[in-house]
């Protein structure tokens, strides 16, 4: 059971790092492309907050895996005492 929890923890760190980085770079490239456009009599704004969604998903997955690890440890310890 501990193997599955370590996979969840690694997946949380992967989503946290790689997902946030790719979302942030995607937004950064889009904002640079919009800045290079020559707009006449118009204004365009783009807010790059999409990476916060991936960041929060990574943190939630890490917290979930740590809580699950503690629960599995408690259940296995309870089995040994019975």
N, CA, C and O atoms as a CHARMM CRD file, in Angstrom:
* protein
*
  328
    1    1 UNK  N      0.81900  -1.19700   0.00000 PROA 1      0.00000
    2    1 UNK  CA     0.00000   0.00000   0.00000 PROA 1      0.00000
    3    1 UNK  C      0.86400   1.26200   0.00000 PROA 1      0.00000
    4    1 UNK  O      0.47200   2.28700  -0.55900 PROA 1      0.00000
    5    2 UNK  N      2.03500   1.18400   0.62700 PROA 2      0.00000
    6    2 UNK  CA     2.91000   2.36300   0.67400 PROA 2      0.00000
    7    2 UNK  C      3.44900   2.71700  -0.71100 PROA 2      0.00000
    8    2 UNK  O      3.78500   3.87400  -0.96500 PROA 2      0.00000
    9    3 UNK  N      3.53600   1.72900  -1.61300 PROA 3      0.00000
   10    3 UNK  CA     4.03900   2.00200  -2.96100 PROA 3      0.00000
   11    3 UNK  C      3.08900   2.92200  -3.71700 PROA 3      0.00000
   12    3 UNK  O      3.52200   3.81800  -4.44000 PROA 3      0.00000
   13    4 UNK  N      1.78500   2.69000  -3.54200 PROA 4      0.00000
   14    4 UNK  CA     0.79500   3.53100  -4.21800 PROA 4      0.00000
   15    4 UNK  C      0.83100   4.95900  -3.68900 PROA 4      0.00000
   16    4 UNK  O      0.63300   5.91300  -4.44100 PROA 4      0.00000
   17    5 UNK  N      1.08000   5.09700  -2.41500 PROA 5      0.00000
   18    5 UNK  CA     1.12600   6.43100  -1.81900 PROA 5      0.00000
   19    5 UNK  C      2.34000   7.19700  -2.31800 PROA 5      0.00000
   20    5 UNK  O      2.25700   8.39900  -2.57000 PROA 5      0.00000
   21    6 UNK  N      3.45900   6.51300  -2.46200 PROA 6      0.00000
   22    6 UNK  CA     4.64200   7.20600  -2.97700 PROA 6      0.00000
   23    6 UNK  C      4.44500   7.62000  -4.43000 PROA 6      0.00000
   24    6 UNK  O      4.97900   8.64100  -4.86400 PROA 6      0.00000
   25    7 UNK  N      3.67900   6.83000  -5.18600 PROA 7      0.00000
   26    7 UNK  CA     3.36500   7.21800  -6.56600 PROA 7      0.00000
   27    7 UNK  C      2.50700   8.47300  -6.56900 PROA 7      0.00000
   28    7 UNK  O      2.73600   9.37300  -7.37700 PROA 7      0.00000
   29    8 UNK  N      1.52100   8.54800  -5.67600 PROA 8      0.00000
   30    8 UNK  CA     0.69200   9.75600  -5.57600 PROA 8      0.00000
   31    8 UNK  C      1.52100  10.97000  -5.18300 PROA 8      0.00000
   32    8 UNK  O      1.30500  12.06600  -5.70200 PROA 8      0.00000
   33    9 UNK  N      2.45400  10.78500  -4.28300 PROA 9      0.00000
   34    9 UNK  CA     3.30000  11.89200  -3.84900 PROA 9      0.00000
   35    9 UNK  C      4.18700  12.37400  -4.99300 PROA 9      0.00000
   36    9 UNK  O      4.33300  13.57800  -5.20300 PROA 9      0.00000
   37   10 UNK  N      4.77600  11.44200  -5.72700 PROA 10     0.00000
   38   10 UNK  CA     5.60600  11.82000  -6.87300 PROA 10     0.00000
   39   10 UNK  C      4.77600  12.49200  -7.96100 PROA 10     0.00000
   40   10 UNK  O      5.23800  13.42900  -8.61200 PROA 10     0.00000
   41   11 UNK  N      3.54600  12.00900  -8.15700 PROA 11     0.00000
   42   11 UNK  CA     2.67200  12.62500  -9.14500 PROA 11     0.00000
   43   11 UNK  C      2.29200  14.04200  -8.72100 PROA 11     0.00000
   44   11 UNK  O      2.17800  14.93300  -9.56300 PROA 11     0.00000
   45   12 UNK  N      2.09600  14.24900  -7.42800 PROA 12     0.00000
   46   12 UNK  CA     1.80300  15.59100  -6.93200 PROA 12     0.00000
   47   12 UNK  C      2.94800  16.55100  -7.17100 PROA 12     0.00000
   48   12 UNK  O      2.73200  17.68700  -7.59300 PROA 12     0.00000
   49   13 UNK  N      4.17400  16.10200  -6.90400 PROA 13     0.00000
   50   13 UNK  CA     5.33300  16.96200  -7.16000 PROA 13     0.00000
   51   13 UNK  C      5.52200  17.22300  -8.65300 PROA 13     0.00000
   52   13 UNK  O      5.90800  18.32200  -9.05200 PROA 13     0.00000
   53   14 UNK  N      5.24900  16.20700  -9.47800 PROA 14     0.00000
   54   14 UNK  CA     5.37400  16.38700 -10.92500 PROA 14     0.00000
   55   14 UNK  C      4.36200  17.39000 -11.44000 PROA 14     0.00000
   56   14 UNK  O      4.70400  18.26400 -12.23800 PROA 14     0.00000
   57   15 UNK  N      3.12100  17.27500 -10.99300 PROA 15     0.00000
   58   15 UNK  CA     2.09100  18.23500 -11.39800 PROA 15     0.00000
   59   15 UNK  C      2.43900  19.61800 -10.89200 PROA 15     0.00000
   60   15 UNK  O      2.26400  20.61200 -11.59600 PROA 15     0.00000
   61   16 UNK  N      2.93100  19.67500  -9.67300 PROA 16     0.00000
   62   16 UNK  CA     3.27600  20.96600  -9.08400 PROA 16     0.00000
   63   16 UNK  C      4.36700  21.66700  -9.87800 PROA 16     0.00000
   64   16 UNK  O      4.24900  22.85700 -10.17100 PROA 16     0.00000
   65   17 UNK  N      5.41100  20.95900 -10.22500 PROA 17     0.00000
   66   17 UNK  CA     6.55100  21.59200 -10.89800 PROA 17     0.00000
   67   17 UNK  C      6.31800  21.71900 -12.40000 PROA 17     0.00000
   68   17 UNK  O      6.35200  22.82100 -12.94700 PROA 17     0.00000
   69   18 UNK  N      6.08400  20.59300 -13.06300 PROA 18     0.00000
   70   18 UNK  CA     5.98400  20.61500 -14.52600 PROA 18     0.00000
   71   18 UNK  C      4.71200  21.30700 -15.00700 PROA 18     0.00000
   72   18 UNK  O      4.74400  22.06800 -15.97400 PROA 18     0.00000
   73   19 UNK  N      3.60600  21.04700 -14.34300 PROA 19     0.00000
   74   19 UNK  CA     2.34800  21.66500 -14.75700 PROA 19     0.00000
   75   19 UNK  C      2.34200  23.16600 -14.56200 PROA 19     0.00000
   76   19 UNK  O      1.89000  23.91100 -15.43200 PROA 19     0.00000
   77   20 UNK  N      2.84100  23.60900 -13.42400 PROA 20     0.00000
   78   20 UNK  CA     2.89700  25.04300 -13.16700 PROA 20     0.00000
   79   20 UNK  C      3.84800  25.73300 -14.12800 PROA 20     0.00000
   80   20 UNK  O      3.54900  26.81400 -14.63400 PROA 20     0.00000
   81   21 UNK  N      4.98100  25.11700 -14.37700 PROA 21     0.00000
   82   21 UNK  CA     5.95700  25.70100 -15.29000 PROA 21     0.00000
   83   21 UNK  C      5.40200  25.80400 -16.70600 PROA 21     0.00000
   84   21 UNK  O      5.55900  26.83800 -17.35600 PROA 21     0.00000
   85   22 UNK  N      4.76000  24.75500 -17.18700 PROA 22     0.00000
   86   22 UNK  CA     4.23100  24.79700 -18.55100 PROA 22     0.00000
   87   22 UNK  C      3.07900  25.78700 -18.67500 PROA 22     0.00000
   88   22 UNK  O      2.98700  26.49300 -19.67900 PROA 22     0.00000
   89   23 UNK  N      2.20300  25.85300 -17.68200 PROA 23     0.00000
   90   23 UNK  CA     1.10000  26.81200 -17.73700 PROA 23     0.00000
   91   23 UNK  C      1.60500  28.24500 -17.67100 PROA 23     0.00000
   92   23 UNK  O      1.10600  29.11600 -18.38400 PROA 23     0.00000
   93   24 UNK  N      2.58700  28.49000 -16.82200 PROA 24     0.00000
   94   24 UNK  CA     3.13200  29.84300 -16.70300 PROA 24     0.00000
   95   24 UNK  C      3.85100  30.25900 -17.98400 PROA 24     0.00000
   96   24 UNK  O      3.69200  31.38900 -18.44400 PROA 24     0.00000
   97   25 UNK  N      4.64200  29.35400 -18.56100 PROA 25     0.00000
   98   25 UNK  CA     5.35200  29.68300 -19.80000 PROA 25     0.00000
   99   25 UNK  C      4.38800  29.88800 -20.96100 PROA 25     0.00000
  100   25 UNK  O      4.62100  30.74400 -21.81400 PROA 25     0.00000
  101   26 UNK  N      3.31100  29.11400 -21.00100 PROA 26     0.00000
  102   26 UNK  CA     2.30300  29.29200 -22.03500 PROA 26     0.00000
  103   26 UNK  C      1.66900  30.67400 -21.93500 PROA 26     0.00000
  104   26 UNK  O      1.50500  31.35900 -22.94500 PROA 26     0.00000
  105   27 UNK  N      1.31700  31.08100 -20.73600 PROA 27     0.00000
  106   27 UNK  CA     0.74800  32.41300 -20.54300 PROA 27     0.00000
  107   27 UNK  C      1.74000  33.51700 -20.83400 PROA 27     0.00000
  108   27 UNK  O      1.37200  34.56000 -21.37400 PROA 27     0.00000
  109   28 UNK  N      2.99200  33.29700 -20.48300 PROA 28     0.00000
  110   28 UNK  CA     4.02700  34.29500 -20.74700 PROA 28     0.00000
  111   28 UNK  C      4.25200  34.47600 -22.24400 PROA 28     0.00000
  112   28 UNK  O      4.38100  35.60200 -22.72500 PROA 28     0.00000
  113   29 UNK  N      4.29700  33.36800 -22.97600 PROA 29     0.00000
  114   29 UNK  CA     4.45700  33.46100 -24.42900 PROA 29     0.00000
  115   29 UNK  C      3.25200  34.13300 -25.08500 PROA 29     0.00000
  116   29 UNK  O      3.41100  34.90400 -26.03200 PROA 29     0.00000
  117   30 UNK  N      2.05500  33.84700 -24.58800 PROA 30     0.00000
  118   30 UNK  CA     0.86100  34.48400 -25.13800 PROA 30     0.00000
  119   30 UNK  C      0.85200  35.97500 -24.85800 PROA 30     0.00000
  120   30 UNK  O      0.48100  36.76300 -25.72700 PROA 30     0.00000
  121   31 UNK  N      1.25200  36.37300 -23.66900 PROA 31     0.00000
  122   31 UNK  CA     1.28700  37.80500 -23.36100 PROA 31     0.00000
  123   31 UNK  C      2.35100  38.52000 -24.18800 PROA 31     0.00000
  124   31 UNK  O      2.15100  39.67000 -24.58200 PROA 31     0.00000
  125   32 UNK  N      3.47900  37.86100 -24.45900 PROA 32     0.00000
  126   32 UNK  CA     4.50900  38.45400 -25.32700 PROA 32     0.00000
  127   32 UNK  C      3.99400  38.58800 -26.76000 PROA 32     0.00000
  128   32 UNK  O      4.26000  39.58500 -27.43000 PROA 32     0.00000
  129   33 UNK  N      3.25400  37.57400 -27.22600 PROA 33     0.00000
  130   33 UNK  CA     2.69800  37.63900 -28.57700 PROA 33     0.00000
  131   33 UNK  C      1.65600  38.74300 -28.68900 PROA 33     0.00000
  132   33 UNK  O      1.59800  39.44100 -29.70100 PROA 33     0.00000
  133   34 UNK  N      0.83200  38.90600 -27.65600 PROA 34     0.00000
  134   34 UNK  CA    -0.16400  39.97800 -27.67600 PROA 34     0.00000
  135   34 UNK  C      0.49600  41.34900 -27.60600 PROA 34     0.00000
  136   34 UNK  O     -0.01400  42.31300 -28.17700 PROA 34     0.00000
  137   35 UNK  N      1.61400  41.44100 -26.91600 PROA 35     0.00000
  138   35 UNK  CA     2.32000  42.71900 -26.81800 PROA 35     0.00000
  139   35 UNK  C      2.94200  43.10900 -28.15500 PROA 35     0.00000
  140   35 UNK  O      3.09600  44.29700 -28.44000 PROA 35     0.00000
  141   36 UNK  N      3.29700  42.13600 -28.96700 PROA 36     0.00000
  142   36 UNK  CA     3.91800  42.43200 -30.26100 PROA 36     0.00000
  143   36 UNK  C      2.90500  42.78300 -31.33400 PROA 36     0.00000
  144   36 UNK  O      3.27400  43.29000 -32.39300 PROA 36     0.00000
  145   37 UNK  N      1.62900  42.51700 -31.07300 PROA 37     0.00000
  146   37 UNK  CA     0.59700  42.90300 -32.03100 PROA 37     0.00000
  147   37 UNK  C      0.47600  44.41800 -32.05700 PROA 37     0.00000
  148   37 UNK  O      0.60600  45.08100 -31.02800 PROA 37     0.00000
  149   38 UNK  N      0.23100  44.94400 -33.21700 PROA 38     0.00000
  150   38 UNK  CA     0.05100  46.38700 -33.33600 PROA 38     0.00000
  151   38 UNK  C     -1.44300  46.66200 -33.46600 PROA 38     0.00000
  152   38 UNK  O     -2.01000  46.58000 -34.55500 PROA 38     0.00000
  153   39 UNK  N     -2.05600  46.98200 -32.36200 PROA 39     0.00000
  154   39 UNK  CA    -3.48600  47.25100 -32.34000 PROA 39     0.00000
  155   39 UNK  C     -3.72500  48.75100 -32.45300 PROA 39     0.00000
  156   39 UNK  O     -3.05100  49.55200 -31.80600 PROA 39     0.00000
  157   40 UNK  N     -4.69000  49.11300 -33.28000 PROA 40     0.00000
  158   40 UNK  CA    -5.03200  50.52100 -33.46800 PROA 40     0.00000
  159   40 UNK  C     -6.42800  50.73900 -32.89500 PROA 40     0.00000
  160   40 UNK  O     -7.36300  50.00500 -33.21700 PROA 40     0.00000
  161   41 UNK  N     -6.56000  51.74500 -32.05000 PROA 41     0.00000
  162   41 UNK  CA    -7.83400  52.11700 -31.42700 PROA 41     0.00000
  163   41 UNK  C     -8.45600  50.96100 -30.64900 PROA 41     0.00000
  164   41 UNK  O     -9.67800  50.80900 -30.62600 PROA 41     0.00000
  165   42 UNK  N     -7.63300  50.16300 -30.02500 PROA 42     0.00000
  166   42 UNK  CA    -8.13700  49.04800 -29.22200 PROA 42     0.00000
  167   42 UNK  C     -7.16100  48.77800 -28.09100 PROA 42     0.00000
  168   42 UNK  O     -5.98600  49.14100 -28.14300 PROA 42     0.00000
  169   43 UNK  N     -7.68300  48.14400 -27.09100 PROA 43     0.00000
  170   43 UNK  CA    -6.84200  47.77300 -25.95500 PROA 43     0.00000
  171   43 UNK  C     -7.13200  46.32200 -25.61200 PROA 43     0.00000
  172   43 UNK  O     -8.29000  45.91800 -25.51000 PROA 43     0.00000
  173   44 UNK  N     -6.08300  45.54800 -25.43600 PROA 44     0.00000
  174   44 UNK  CA    -6.24200  44.14000 -25.11200 PROA 44     0.00000
  175   44 UNK  C     -5.39600  43.82700 -23.88500 PROA 44     0.00000
  176   44 UNK  O     -4.22100  44.19200 -23.82100 PROA 44     0.00000
  177   45 UNK  N     -5.99300  43.15800 -22.92300 PROA 45     0.00000
  178   45 UNK  CA    -5.24100  42.78800 -21.72500 PROA 45     0.00000
  179   45 UNK  C     -5.43600  41.29600 -21.46800 PROA 45     0.00000
  180   45 UNK  O     -6.49000  40.72600 -21.75500 PROA 45     0.00000
  181   46 UNK  N     -4.40500  40.69400 -20.92900 PROA 46     0.00000
  182   46 UNK  CA    -4.41900  39.26500 -20.64200 PROA 46     0.00000
  183   46 UNK  C     -3.77300  39.05700 -19.28500 PROA 46     0.00000
  184   46 UNK  O     -2.65000  39.50100 -19.04400 PROA 46     0.00000
  185   47 UNK  N     -4.48700  38.38000 -18.40300 PROA 47     0.00000
  186   47 UNK  CA    -3.96800  38.11000 -17.06900 PROA 47     0.00000
  187   47 UNK  C     -3.54500  36.64700 -16.99400 PROA 47     0.00000
  188   47 UNK  O     -4.32100  35.74600 -17.30900 PROA 47     0.00000
  189   48 UNK  N     -2.33800  36.43300 -16.58400 PROA 48     0.00000
  190   48 UNK  CA    -1.76400  35.08900 -16.56100 PROA 48     0.00000
  191   48 UNK  C     -1.89000  34.48800 -15.16000 PROA 48     0.00000
  192   48 UNK  O     -0.90400  34.39300 -14.42800 PROA 48     0.00000
  193   49 UNK  N     -3.10300  34.08500 -14.79400 PROA 49     0.00000
  194   49 UNK  CA    -3.32500  33.45300 -13.49400 PROA 49     0.00000
  195   49 UNK  C     -3.77100  32.00200 -13.63900 PROA 49     0.00000
  196   49 UNK  O     -4.23000  31.40100 -12.66700 PROA 49     0.00000
  197   50 UNK  N     -3.64300  31.43000 -14.83400 PROA 50     0.00000
  198   50 UNK  CA    -4.07300  30.05800 -15.04900 PROA 50     0.00000
  199   50 UNK  C     -3.17700  29.06300 -14.32200 PROA 50     0.00000
  200   50 UNK  O     -3.62000  27.96700 -13.97800 PROA 50     0.00000
  201   51 UNK  N     -1.94100  29.42800 -14.09100 PROA 51     0.00000
  202   51 UNK  CA    -1.00700  28.49700 -13.44700 PROA 51     0.00000
  203   51 UNK  C     -1.36300  28.25800 -11.98600 PROA 51     0.00000
  204   51 UNK  O     -0.91300  27.27400 -11.40000 PROA 51     0.00000
  205   52 UNK  N     -2.15300  29.12700 -11.39100 PROA 52     0.00000
  206   52 UNK  CA    -2.54400  28.95800  -9.98500 PROA 52     0.00000
  207   52 UNK  C     -3.43200  27.72100  -9.82300 PROA 52     0.00000
  208   52 UNK  O     -3.38900  27.06200  -8.78400 PROA 52     0.00000
  209   53 UNK  N     -4.23200  27.40500 -10.83700 PROA 53     0.00000
  210   53 UNK  CA    -5.08200  26.21600 -10.79000 PROA 53     0.00000
  211   53 UNK  C     -4.23700  24.94600 -10.71100 PROA 53     0.00000
  212   53 UNK  O     -4.52300  24.05800  -9.90900 PROA 53     0.00000
  213   54 UNK  N     -3.20700  24.85900 -11.53500 PROA 54     0.00000
  214   54 UNK  CA    -2.33200  23.68300 -11.52700 PROA 54     0.00000
  215   54 UNK  C     -1.52000  23.63600 -10.23400 PROA 54     0.00000
  216   54 UNK  O     -1.28000  22.55900  -9.68600 PROA 54     0.00000
  217   55 UNK  N     -1.10400  24.79200  -9.75300 PROA 55     0.00000
  218   55 UNK  CA    -0.35300  24.87200  -8.50600 PROA 55     0.00000
  219   55 UNK  C     -1.18200  24.35600  -7.33400 PROA 55     0.00000
  220   55 UNK  O     -0.68700  23.58900  -6.50900 PROA 55     0.00000
  221   56 UNK  N     -2.44100  24.77700  -7.26200 PROA 56     0.00000
  222   56 UNK  CA    -3.29900  24.31500  -6.17200 PROA 56     0.00000
  223   56 UNK  C     -3.61400  22.82300  -6.30100 PROA 56     0.00000
  224   56 UNK  O     -3.72100  22.13000  -5.28900 PROA 56     0.00000
  225   57 UNK  N     -3.76300  22.31900  -7.52900 PROA 57     0.00000
  226   57 UNK  CA    -4.01200  20.88300  -7.71600 PROA 57     0.00000
  227   57 UNK  C     -2.81600  20.06100  -7.24800 PROA 57     0.00000
  228   57 UNK  O     -2.99300  18.99900  -6.65100 PROA 57     0.00000
  229   58 UNK  N     -1.61500  20.53300  -7.50800 PROA 58     0.00000
  230   58 UNK  CA    -0.42400  19.83300  -7.03200 PROA 58     0.00000
  231   58 UNK  C     -0.34400  19.80800  -5.52000 PROA 58     0.00000
  232   58 UNK  O     -0.03100  18.77400  -4.92900 PROA 58     0.00000
  233   59 UNK  N     -0.62600  20.94800  -4.88400 PROA 59     0.00000
  234   59 UNK  CA    -0.60400  21.00000  -3.42100 PROA 59     0.00000
  235   59 UNK  C     -1.67100  20.09700  -2.81400 PROA 59     0.00000
  236   59 UNK  O     -1.41400  19.42200  -1.81800 PROA 59     0.00000
  237   60 UNK  N     -2.86500  20.07600  -3.40200 PROA 60     0.00000
  238   60 UNK  CA    -3.93900  19.22500  -2.88200 PROA 60     0.00000
  239   60 UNK  C     -3.55100  17.75200  -2.99400 PROA 60     0.00000
  240   60 UNK  O     -3.80400  16.97100  -2.07600 PROA 60     0.00000
  241   61 UNK  N     -2.94400  17.37300  -4.10400 PROA 61     0.00000
  242   61 UNK  CA    -2.53300  15.97700  -4.27300 PROA 61     0.00000
  243   61 UNK  C     -1.43500  15.59000  -3.28900 PROA 61     0.00000
  244   61 UNK  O     -1.43100  14.46900  -2.78100 PROA 61     0.00000
  245   62 UNK  N     -0.51600  16.49000  -3.01700 PROA 62     0.00000
  246   62 UNK  CA     0.54600  16.21100  -2.04000 PROA 62     0.00000
  247   62 UNK  C     -0.04000  16.07200  -0.63800 PROA 62     0.00000
  248   62 UNK  O      0.31800  15.15000   0.09400 PROA 62     0.00000
  249   63 UNK  N     -0.92900  16.97200  -0.26400 PROA 63     0.00000
  250   63 UNK  CA    -1.56100  16.90600   1.06000 PROA 63     0.00000
  251   63 UNK  C     -2.39600  15.63500   1.19300 PROA 63     0.00000
  252   63 UNK  O     -2.38400  14.98700   2.24000 PROA 63     0.00000
  253   64 UNK  N     -3.12100  15.27700   0.13000 PROA 64     0.00000
  254   64 UNK  CA    -3.92300  14.05500   0.14800 PROA 64     0.00000
  255   64 UNK  C     -3.05100  12.81900   0.31900 PROA 64     0.00000
  256   64 UNK  O     -3.39100  11.91900   1.08700 PROA 64     0.00000
  257   65 UNK  N     -1.92800  12.77000  -0.39200 PROA 65     0.00000
  258   65 UNK  CA    -1.06100  11.59100  -0.28300 PROA 65     0.00000
  259   65 UNK  C     -0.40800  11.50200   1.08900 PROA 65     0.00000
  260   65 UNK  O     -0.22400  10.40200   1.61200 PROA 65     0.00000
  261   66 UNK  N     -0.05400  12.64000   1.68100 PROA 66     0.00000
  262   66 UNK  CA     0.52700  12.60600   3.02700 PROA 66     0.00000
  263   66 UNK  C     -0.50000  12.15700   4.06800 PROA 66     0.00000
  264   66 UNK  O     -0.16400  11.41900   4.99500 PROA 66     0.00000
  265   67 UNK  N     -1.75100  12.60200   3.91700 PROA 67     0.00000
  266   67 UNK  CA    -2.80200  12.16700   4.83500 PROA 67     0.00000
  267   67 UNK  C     -3.09200  10.68000   4.65500 PROA 67     0.00000
  268   67 UNK  O     -3.32200   9.96400   5.63000 PROA 67     0.00000
  269   68 UNK  N     -3.08200  10.22200   3.41700 PROA 68     0.00000
  270   68 UNK  CA    -3.31200   8.80500   3.15100 PROA 68     0.00000
  271   68 UNK  C     -2.17400   7.95100   3.69700 PROA 68     0.00000
  272   68 UNK  O     -2.40700   6.84300   4.17900 PROA 68     0.00000
  273   69 UNK  N     -0.96900   8.44700   3.62800 PROA 69     0.00000
  274   69 UNK  CA     0.18200   7.72400   4.17400 PROA 69     0.00000
  275   69 UNK  C      0.04500   7.56100   5.68500 PROA 69     0.00000
  276   69 UNK  O      0.32600   6.49700   6.23600 PROA 69     0.00000
  277   70 UNK  N     -0.38800   8.61900   6.33800 PROA 70     0.00000
  278   70 UNK  CA    -0.58100   8.54900   7.78800 PROA 70     0.00000
  279   70 UNK  C     -1.71100   7.58100   8.14600 PROA 70     0.00000
  280   70 UNK  O     -1.61600   6.84400   9.12800 PROA 70     0.00000
  281   71 UNK  N     -2.77800   7.58600   7.34800 PROA 71     0.00000
  282   71 UNK  CA    -3.90300   6.68900   7.61800 PROA 71     0.00000
  283   71 UNK  C     -3.51300   5.22900   7.41200 PROA 71     0.00000
  284   71 UNK  O     -3.89400   4.37000   8.20700 PROA 71     0.00000
  285   72 UNK  N     -2.76400   4.94400   6.36400 PROA 72     0.00000
  286   72 UNK  CA    -2.31800   3.56700   6.11300 PROA 72     0.00000
  287   72 UNK  C     -1.38900   3.10700   7.22400 PROA 72     0.00000
  288   72 UNK  O     -1.46500   1.96000   7.66500 PROA 72     0.00000
  289   73 UNK  N     -0.52300   3.98400   7.67200 PROA 73     0.00000
  290   73 UNK  CA     0.38200   3.63400   8.76800 PROA 73     0.00000
  291   73 UNK  C     -0.40800   3.32400  10.04200 PROA 73     0.00000
  292   73 UNK  O     -0.07200   2.38800  10.76800 PROA 73     0.00000
  293   74 UNK  N     -1.45400   4.10300  10.31400 PROA 74     0.00000
  294   74 UNK  CA    -2.26900   3.86300  11.50800 PROA 74     0.00000
  295   74 UNK  C     -3.02500   2.54700  11.40100 PROA 74     0.00000
  296   74 UNK  O     -3.13900   1.82100  12.38900 PROA 74     0.00000
  297   75 UNK  N     -3.54100   2.23100  10.22500 PROA 75     0.00000
  298   75 UNK  CA    -4.27700   0.97500  10.04700 PROA 75     0.00000
  299   75 UNK  C     -3.34000  -0.22200  10.19500 PROA 75     0.00000
  300   75 UNK  O     -3.69900  -1.21200  10.83100 PROA 75     0.00000
  301   76 UNK  N     -2.15000  -0.14000   9.61500 PROA 76     0.00000
  302   76 UNK  CA    -1.20200  -1.24900   9.73900 PROA 76     0.00000
  303   76 UNK  C     -0.71700  -1.41100  11.17800 PROA 76     0.00000
  304   76 UNK  O     -0.48400  -2.53100  11.63100 PROA 76     0.00000
  305   77 UNK  N     -0.56800  -0.31900  11.88400 PROA 77     0.00000
  306   77 UNK  CA    -0.17100  -0.40100  13.28700 PROA 77     0.00000
  307   77 UNK  C     -1.29100  -0.99400  14.12500 PROA 77     0.00000
  308   77 UNK  O     -1.03700  -1.72900  15.07900 PROA 77     0.00000
  309   78 UNK  N     -2.52900  -0.67700  13.76900 PROA 78     0.00000
  310   78 UNK  CA    -3.68100  -1.22000  14.47800 PROA 78     0.00000
  311   78 UNK  C     -3.79600  -2.72300  14.23000 PROA 78     0.00000
  312   78 UNK  O     -4.17500  -3.46600  15.13500 PROA 78     0.00000
  313   79 UNK  N     -3.47600  -3.17800  13.02200 PROA 79     0.00000
  314   79 UNK  CA    -3.51000  -4.62000  12.73000 PROA 79     0.00000
  315   79 UNK  C     -2.48000  -5.36800  13.56100 PROA 79     0.00000
  316   79 UNK  O     -2.73100  -6.48800  14.00700 PROA 79     0.00000
  317   80 UNK  N     -1.33300  -4.76000  13.76900 PROA 80     0.00000
  318   80 UNK  CA    -0.27300  -5.42200  14.53500 PROA 80     0.00000
  319   80 UNK  C     -0.61200  -5.52200  16.01500 PROA 80     0.00000
  320   80 UNK  O     -0.13500  -6.43600  16.68800 PROA 80     0.00000
  321   81 UNK  N     -1.41500  -4.61500  16.53400 PROA 81     0.00000
  322   81 UNK  CA    -1.74700  -4.65600  17.95900 PROA 81     0.00000
  323   81 UNK  C     -2.88900  -5.60900  18.26500 PROA 81     0.00000
  324   81 UNK  O     -3.04500  -6.04600  19.40500 PROA 81     0.00000
  325   82 UNK  N     -3.68300  -5.93300  17.26400 PROA 82     0.00000
  326   82 UNK  CA    -4.84200  -6.82100  17.50500 PROA 82     0.00000
  327   82 UNK  C     -4.43200  -8.25600  17.51900 PROA 82     0.00000
  328   82 UNK  O     -5.27200  -9.13600  17.70700 PROA 82     0.00000
